[in-house]
Amino acid sequence: MKEVLKNRTKRFAIDCWQLCGKFPVTREYDAFCRQLIRCSSSVGANYRAACRAKSDADFIHKLKIVEEEADECMYFLEIFFEISQKEHQEIKRLLAEANELLSIVVASIKTMRNRKS
């Protein structure tokens, strides 16, 4: 499961990066594209860090960062959906993937917290 999520989070970052390449090169789009690229790549990077956690508490802490970053991705994807007239299907697909990744992470956090109790 870890390898599957590592690959999914990496693919998500690449897909967000490719989406950003399809938008106009303007100061306004650039600001949002930079943010989406940062947070989408952070999802995978922090998930990988969680896989190397030194304790259950460290694992949960790192997954909470993944949760925040995935939610931030959804925010910027929602903005792109509203401000852009193009790529709506791809944005919807990426929103669905971000939501699935977020759900998996939240479920993992709950499982770990229940296990600790």
C-alpha positions in Angstrom: 0.0 0.0 0.0 2.8 2.4 0.8 4.3 2.0 -2.7 1.0 2.6 -4.3 0.4 5.8 -2.4 4.0 6.9 -3.1 3.3 6.5 -6.8 -0.1 8.1 -6.6 1.2 11.2 -4.8 4.1 11.5 -7.2 1.7 11.2 -10.2 -0.6 13.8 -8.6 2.3 16.3 -8.3 3.3 15.7 -11.9 -0.3 16.0 -13.2 -0.7 19.3 -11.3 2.6 20.6 -12.8 1.4 19.6 -16.3 -2.0 21.3 -15.7 -0.2 24.5 -14.7 1.8 24.4 -18.0 -1.5 24.7 -19.9 -2.4 28.1 -18.3 -1.4 31.5 -19.7 1.9 32.9 -18.5 0.7 35.9 -16.6 1.5 37.3 -13.2 -1.9 36.3 -11.9 -1.9 32.7 -13.1 1.8 32.3 -12.1 1.0 33.1 -8.5 -1.6 30.3 -8.3 0.4 27.9 -10.4 3.4 28.2 -8.1 1.3 27.6 -5.0 -0.4 24.5 -6.6 3.0 23.1 -7.7 4.4 23.6 -4.2 1.5 22.1 -2.3 0.9 19.2 -4.7 4.6 18.2 -4.6 4.5 18.6 -0.8 1.8 15.9 -0.6 4.1 13.3 -2.0 7.3 14.5 -0.3 5.6 14.6 3.2 4.0 11.2 2.6 7.4 9.8 1.9 8.7 11.4 5.1 5.8 9.8 7.0 6.8 6.4 5.7 10.2 6.9 7.4 8.7 8.2 10.7 10.5 7.3 13.9 7.4 6.7 16.0 3.6 6.6 15.7 3.4 10.2 16.9 5.9 11.3 14.3 3.9 9.4 11.6 0.7 11.1 12.6 2.4 14.5 12.7 3.8 14.0 9.2 0.4 12.7 7.9 -1.2 15.9 9.3 1.1 17.9 7.1 0.0 15.7 4.1 -3.6 16.4 5.0 -3.1 20.2 5.1 -1.2 20.2 1.8 -3.9 18.0 0.0 -6.6 20.4 1.3 -4.5 23.4 0.0 -4.3 21.7 -3.4 -8.1 21.4 -3.5 -8.3 25.1 -2.7 -6.1 26.1 -5.7 -7.8 23.6 -8.0 -11.2 25.1 -7.1 -9.8 28.5 -7.9 -8.6 27.4 -11.3 -11.9 25.8 -12.0 -13.6 29.1 -11.3 -11.2 31.5 -13.1 -10.4 29.4 -16.1 -12.6 28.5 -19.0 -10.3 25.6 -20.0 -9.1 22.3 -18.6 -12.3 21.8 -16.5 -12.3 18.0 -17.0 -8.7 17.7 -15.9 -9.3 20.0 -12.9 -12.3 17.9 -11.9 -10.1 14.8 -12.2 -7.4 16.3 -10.0 -9.9 17.5 -7.5 -11.3 14.0 -7.2 -7.7 12.6 -6.8 -6.9 15.2 -4.2 -10.1 14.3 -2.3 -9.3 10.6 -2.4 -5.7 11.2 -1.2 -7.1 13.4 1.6 -9.6 10.7 2.6 -7.0 8.0 2.7 -4.7 10.2 4.8 -7.5 11.2 7.3 -8.5 7.5 7.6 -4.9 6.6 8.3 -4.6 9.2 10.9 -7.8 8.0 12.6 -6.5 4.4 12.5 -3.2 5.3 14.1 -4.9 7.4 16.8 -7.3 4.5 17.6 -4.4 2.1 17.7 -2.6 4.3 20.2 -5.6 4.4 22.5 
